[in-house]
Amino acid sequence: MEFLHNITYQLRLHWKMLEDAVLYHHLNAPCPDRCFCCFNRSTDHFTIDCTHADMQFYPDLPHSILYNATMHLDKNRIARIKQSLGHASLRKLYLFENQIVDFPFHLIPKNITHLDLRKNKLEALDDQVVDFFRDREGSTKRKIELSGNPWTCDCRAKYFLSFLRQKDPLEYIAALDRCNIFPSGTCPEACICCLDNSSLPSLIIDCRSKGLKAIPPLPTLISGESSLHFEGNYLESLPSNSLPGYAELGHLYLANNRLTEINQLPENIITLDIRNNSISLLNKQMRDFFDKRIAATTQLKLLLSGNPWTCTCEEKDFLQFVKSRSRYIENLTDLYCGGTAKLLIETDESDLCPSGLVHYVTLTISFMIIISTINLIVYFKQPLLIWFYEHNVCMSIAAQREFEKQKKFDAFLSFTHKDEELIKEFVERLETGAYKFRLCFYLRDWLVGVPIPECISQSVKDSKRVIILLTNHFLKSTWGRLEFRLALHATSQDRCKRLIVVLYPEVENFDDLDSELRSYMVLNTYLKRDDPNFWNKLVFSMPHVNVQQEPAPEAIELSVINRNE
């Protein structure tokens, strides 16, 4: 075998001596030492073959190659790539089984379509190199071969590891094996696992923004802590500690998910990031858990902002927890009470739970306001109803229900003959006014020859109201007191208030009335003739018609009767 190798080497040496005498116009220079150069006219391809040439240094190609150039450097001892114009114009480069330790982006030929880096000493590739060879829709296909290298699982090469998992899953598993991950070579399908060696070895499991709804089984580091990045997913609840790898986590990043509560965490948790979820409370179990962790380590770090935290008296212990453990909570000034712009740290317990005295004072004031409001409504009820009725507003409230709609007159006007001059204004105001009431009074409506008691009784029966003009003359009139008593008895038998007493200013007392009538005047209300609002009150006391427009003259009857003593 060695004999054949020597013969091959001697032949190549003689061929090279012949080539050195000629400048390849394709290279504008001699063929590189220990290499064979040839040009295929049919395919327009130029090939530089330096396979198995025991080369330690990358060939120098000082000039650009105008053709589709391919260079074979397989099975040599080349450790570094040398930049040159010829190198930059290569379309295919084969470096199988060399000692390449680094291949930065600026050394990648920009028109290359095939790069073979198998079995070298590469540990990672730059992010720019990854982007260059990553398959993209509509872009030129570029092939890269990566197997057989001691790829590292260092997190500084996380972007490359993602690319490696896509291109060569077996190489990715081999890289994980070098990190002492247990179980061997495992990592959730949608995630990338890598080793952070910035301080103590730490396994990073990156599952960010993968559309996941649950935390998958996780690998662990045989010696060291683990961190899970699960931000930007659709997680609604945490798993139990029975999930493989979950209980061993030291750092848990769950920002921008859909969590509504925290109920179980890894026992040795150091960092918890639950920002921008829908969590309103840390229950007592979790608060006790964090107190236990604080007693075990001073490195505990909680990130809680962006959640609608509850600020109520029932949950005042949570507020106390936040304030007393503020040194362990990051961005404390970004914590707000849910639905408000009030900072949690600026909320006092007294704001959530007023003292008993304040509570009772507030209750008393509220009760007094209610009572005062009721009194005002009662006091102003009649003026309001009168105003509504007068202006034909809210008639369903202002108008009173009439139970005797078939009576002939609206009012019987009772007075003595000595007060006949008072009748004119009542007739003008009531019979010719807006509501066209029909009045009954003795000067106009009693028949001649009918006994007076009978006329009085019939007028009271035929009228919906009885208006008594209570003057000093009326108090001294026998017939007046009889009409008063008949009207009073009729009122006591009906379901509506029929008796309307108009008290004139000249009446100072009711001593001239008998005990029954005097008791009525003392215990019941009446209209004062000198009241500025007298006519509005009188109209309101008359029979009502619940309409939305002014009633026609025939809509309401009003009858007034006056009679002589």
Salt bridges, closest charged atoms under 4 A:
ASP20 OD1 - LYS16 NZ 3.31
ASP54 OD1 - ARG77 NE 3.01
ASP60 OD2 - LYS82 NZ 3.96
ASP116 OD2 - ARG118 NH2 2.74
ASP131 OD1 - ARG136 NH2 3.31
ASP135 OD2 - LYS167 NZ 3.27
GLU145 OE2 - HIS114 NE2 2.77
GLU145 OE1 - ARG118 NE 3.57
ASP154 OD2 - ARG156 NH2 3.05
ASP206 OD2 - LYS158 NZ 2.89
ASP206 OD2 - ARG208 NH2 2.86
GLU225 OE2 - HIS251 NE2 2.83
GLU231 OE2 - HIS229 ND1 3.29
ASP273 OD2 - ARG275 NH2 2.75
ASP288 OD2 - LYS284 NZ 2.87
ASP291 OD1 - ARG325 NE 2.72
ASP348 OD1 - LYS323 NZ 3.53
GLU349 OE2 - LYS316 NZ 3.87
ASP351 OD2 - LYS342 NZ 3.39
GLU402 OE2 - ARG465 NH2 2.96
GLU404 OE2 - LYS407 NZ 3.20
ASP410 OD1 - LYS464 NZ 3.88
ASP419 OD1 - HIS473 ND1 3.01
GLU425 OE1 - ARG529 NH2 2.92
GLU431 OE2 - ARG444 NH2 2.89
ASP445 OD2 - ARG444 NE 3.34
GLU483 OE2 - ARG563 NE 2.31
ASP494 OD2 - ARG498 NH1 2.69
ASP514 OD2 - ARG485 NH2 1.89
GLU516 OE1 - ARG485 NE 3.63
GLU516 OE2 - HIS489 NE2 3.23
ASP531 OD2 - LYS537 NZ 2.68
